[in-house]
Amino acid sequence: MVARELMTDYKVFLPCAGIGSRLDEKTKFINKGLISVGNKPVLSHIVEKFDDNVEIIVALGYKGDYVKQFLEIAYPKKLFRFVKIDKYMGHGSGLGYTLNYCKHHLQCKFIFISNDTIIIDEIPSLSKRNWKNWIGYSDKFVGENYRSITLTQDGKIDSLLEKNNKSDLSYIGMCGIDDYQKFWSLMDDSSILKDKKLQNKIDKGEIEPSSIPILTGESFALQKMLNNGIEFDAIKFDWYDAGNLEILERAQKLLKPKNSPNILDKPNEAIWFVNESVIKFHVDTKFIQNRVKRTELLDFYCPPITAKTKNMYSYKYVNGHTLSEGVTTENFKFFLDHLKDFHVTYPKTNKFVNNCRKFYKNKTFERVNFYFERFNLKDNNREVINGERSNSIKSTLKNLDWDWLSDGIPVRFHGDLHFENILVPKDNAFHTPPFLFVDWRQDFSGDLKIGDIYYDFAKIFHGLIISHELIDKNLFEFKRNMNEINYDFLIKNINLDCQKIFIKWLGENNYDVVKVKVLTALIFLNIAGLHHHPYSHLLFSLGKKMLGEL
């Protein structure tokens, strides 16, 4: 926590210990508070509501280290106190346990807000209103998934109901506690906490912990306070529940900033735009470490790193636009000429050729197997893709000329050179050439310095076929009926024009066009298992069909 005198007499409590089970695969690698909404984590939508001089108590549990790293790298001026919860899964765990564990840090007025609560409005605080007890509610999303409230005739909170009770007003997991001493005395209700018979039944599995009121969290004490005649104001909010998959997807569409980059979700990595910075996250610490090291090799072609942690690094946001937003045939030609300076060549060695073989052949077979395992599919030599019979993908890969494919050209490489990773800055603040490259690859088969120019070319061609912008708008189709597969996707006319220019440019500069196309097909196969359904299946089928046609 930043050592600084507090300027307010209230705190914020932000519980981030839970596993986020309602979100299924989205929380397999990250805490639900780090799921992206509007190109920044849910947590950003919460903490940015509060002034820097408000202390925020953050309860950490599931993937808690990622939460801590993010908040520290994204908001170095804010006051965070991180509390590691010793029991956040299994019997006896839950929001009630987490609250009581953090009790000694919250002996003052405080605001409670769930880490999946996104609100558009301002949050009442001491500096903006006469502080009283209050409970946040919404009439936007109602139903049996939420606790609900009823109001008195004068608009105060009458009662807080458990789930499955009928009400047109949902409790949104946010409240302000003025009478904190009474709150904690009720959270510490001895008749429940010290009931040995009840605890014994929980330990034996005879009672689900979620059925015990104390384990339902702050709502238990809130209802007790209401029953004791303590008044709560009712405050209505424009609210999104990021813990509900359907509502989360709606929020991701509605809250996406205009003209923001098109970033496709991946379960184990993310790019966030927060606080005038770009933050890259990955679960693999070596991935981040190598990315940071490669900035020295890429020199002024990429932005300098401003901060780093084990799983994240950041750089200053660049005022400009991606090449995908404003590509023309002329600036695409200029970009291709610009690559001649970027792709510094090196002597070809046996090590480089072996790296190409490992990177292309070994990684492709690994990724194909991963795809089949992830989606519980099997290789098939009887599929019909868009009306054409397709061979088994493994037999097709086995018959590829891997020696020819591995005979590349060693250069300084980027590794993911599609239009979304090519920036056109509005100014020259980084003293860069006309283009700035971002989201570079961490290595090429373990080598941080040298990669194959054909891989960069294949990444360019991949981006000319598949537009992230159009995929993000779901402008594609994928259908499977037994062994028959049909897919379709939109391609921008400018991308088709650039494809022709690119193929012509490759030929004029004595590059192997067929090799570029084969590697592009392999890229689709490689990345298929990393993306969401059904886009993942479109990528795999596209790669398989392309290989069959070459």
Stockholm file with secondary structure:
# STOCKHOLM 1.0

chainA/1-550         MVARELMTDYKVFLPCAGIGSRLDEKTKFINKGLISVGNKPVLSHIVEKFDDNVEIIVALGYKGDYVKQFLEIAYPKKLFRFVKIDKYMGHGSGLGYTLNYCKHHLQCKFIFISNDTIIIDEIPSLSKRNWKNWIGYSDKFVGENYRSITLTQDGKIDSLLEKNNKSDLSYIGMCGIDDYQKFWSLMDDSSILKDKKLQNKIDKGEIEPSSIPILTGESFALQKMLNNGIEFDAIKFDWYDAGNLEILERAQKLLKPKNSPNILDKPNEAIWFVNESVIKFHVDTKFIQNRVKRTELLDFYCPPITAKTKNMYSYKYVNGHTLSEGVTTENFKFFLDHLKDFHVTYPKTNKFVNNCRKFYKNKTFERVNFYFERFNLKDNNREVINGERSNSIKSTLKNLDWDWLSDGIPVRFHGDLHFENILVPKDNAFHTPPFLFVDWRQDFSGDLKIGDIYYDFAKIFHGLIISHELIDKNLFEFKRNMNEINYDFLIKNINLDCQKIFIKWLGENNYDVVKVKVLTALIFLNIAGLHHHPYSHLLFSLGKKMLGEL
#=GR chainA/1-550 SS CCCCCCSSSEEEEEEECSCCGGGGGGGSSSCGGGSEETTEEHHHHHHTTSCTTSEEEEEECTTHHHHHHHHHHHCTTSEEEEEECSCCSSTTCSHHHHHHHTGGGCCSEEEEECTTEEESSCCCCTTTSCCCCEEEEESSSCSTTSCEEEECTTSBEEEEECTTCCCSCEEEEEEEESCHHHHHHHHTCHHHHTCHHHHHHHHHTSSCGGGSGGGGTHHHHHHHHHHTTCCCEEEECCEEETTSHHHHHHHHHHTCCTTCCCCCCBTTEEEEEETTEEEEEESCHHHHHHHHHHHHHHGGGSCCEEEECSSEEEEECCSEEEHHHHCCHHHHHHHHHHHHHHCCBCCCCHHHHHHHHIIIIIHHHHHHHHHHHHTTCCCCSSEEETTEEECCHHHHHHTSCHHHHHCCCEECCCSCCSGGGEEEESSCTTCCCSCEECSCCSCBTTBSSCEEHHHHHHHHHHHHHSCHHHHHTTCEEEEEETTEEEEEECCCHHHHHHHHHHHHHHHHTTCCHHHHHHHHHHHHHHHHTTSCTTHHHHHHHHHHHHHHHC
#=GC SS_cons         CCCCCCSSSEEEEEEECSCCGGGGGGGSSSCGGGSEETTEEHHHHHHTTSCTTSEEEEEECTTHHHHHHHHHHHCTTSEEEEEECSCCSSTTCSHHHHHHHTGGGCCSEEEEECTTEEESSCCCCTTTSCCCCEEEEESSSCSTTSCEEEECTTSBEEEEECTTCCCSCEEEEEEEESCHHHHHHHHTCHHHHTCHHHHHHHHHTSSCGGGSGGGGTHHHHHHHHHHTTCCCEEEECCEEETTSHHHHHHHHHHTCCTTCCCCCCBTTEEEEEETTEEEEEESCHHHHHHHHHHHHHHGGGSCCEEEECSSEEEEECCSEEEHHHHCCHHHHHHHHHHHHHHCCBCCCCHHHHHHHHIIIIIHHHHHHHHHHHHTTCCCCSSEEETTEEECCHHHHHHTSCHHHHHCCCEECCCSCCSGGGEEEESSCTTCCCSCEECSCCSCBTTBSSCEEHHHHHHHHHHHHHSCHHHHHTTCEEEEEETTEEEEEECCCHHHHHHHHHHHHHHHHTTCCHHHHHHHHHHHHHHHHTTSCTTHHHHHHHHHHHHHHHC
//
